[in-house]
Amino acid sequence: MKIAAFEVRDDERESFTDESNRVGVDVELHAECLDPSNVGLAAGCDGVSILGQSHIDAAMIDALADAGVKVVATRTIGYNHIDLNAAKRRGIMVLNADYAPNGVAEYTVMFILLVLRNYKPALWRGQVYDFSLEGLQGRELRNLTVGVMGTGRIGATVIQCLTGFGCRILAYDPHPNPKVAEHAEYVDLETLYAQSDVITLHMPLLDSTFHIINRETIAKMKDGVVLINCARGELMDLDALIDNIEAEKIGGLGLDTVETEGDLIHRDRRTDILTNRGIAYLRQFPNVVMTQHMAFYTDAAVRSMVSCSVDGIRAAIVDGDFRTRIA
């Protein structure tokens, strides 16, 4: 069995070698994204493994099917970069990855604390030996209400982590989890918006959740609300965030992912002329903490993502089984 893996980072190579030896498959590693210019590299492969910057549209699905590919496995939980209808039409199985929710959940709590305690401006001052306190007074999490939008595995783990802080926790999900309800109060979105001091998003990106945080929903929130996004950038309207930070309606942002980040994420752009004005402008505010889409990035998660991809393709082809099947 042969697999072509694309967007392979250096930190993944050892895991790919270990996993291919363990399950007995041949894996060819490519650093570049899978696109129309190099789809020929997949010829003769049973499956391909990708990350989120390889956009597998209908034309790419046709090219992969014509090359004999039977499985597309993305080493991400999200799969909105793959045309599932086209894959189903051509009989290509699509798999996504799975990894423990703890890394993203812990990162989310870290973001909440960084914003509440004004760590970014404190860091700036310390670097120039300014040890003054003016403007750095923070808030204690135990005195606040945190709203968690989405209580799947990651959202539920965030709530579990937050219970130790003694804060009031509100939750929203179309499908409430009885176990989560032991630690959080399920409410409708209107209530969550109106009563939360901090709101953190843990929802998938769907048509129904695109720009769920927008001018209208922000207007329903408390003045000075803190918003956290370690899920998908497109859940939040970038222009609405900028306008409401400027107006001081939003008191702080913790963003690991941002709308329009596609040409920046996981790339070194230090010497490039960047045209993404929205992100450049947003990141300069002292109450906005932004990182490079790395909430997932732990040693355990990387191993799990590679394992799901390689073993998932092998199981789908050899055993007629799969790790996480989408289409």
Buried (B, 14 or more C-beta within 10 A) or exposed (E): BBBBBBBBEEEBBEBBEBBBEEBEBEBBBBEEBBBEEEBEBBBEBBBBBBBBBBBBEEEBBBBBBEBEBBBBBBBBBBBBBBBBEBBBBBEBBBBBBBBBBBBBBBBBBBBBBBBBBBBBBBEEBEEEEEEEEEEEEEBEBEEBBBBBBBBBBBBBBBBBBBEEBEBBBBBBBEEEBEEBEEEBBBBEEEBBBBBBBBBBBBBBBEEEBBBBBBBEBBEEBBEEBBBBBBBBBBBBBBBBBBBBBEEEBBBBBBBBBBBBBEEBBBEEEEEEEEEBEBBEBBBEBEBBBBBBBBBBBBEEBBBBBBBBBBBBBBBBBEEEEBBBEBB
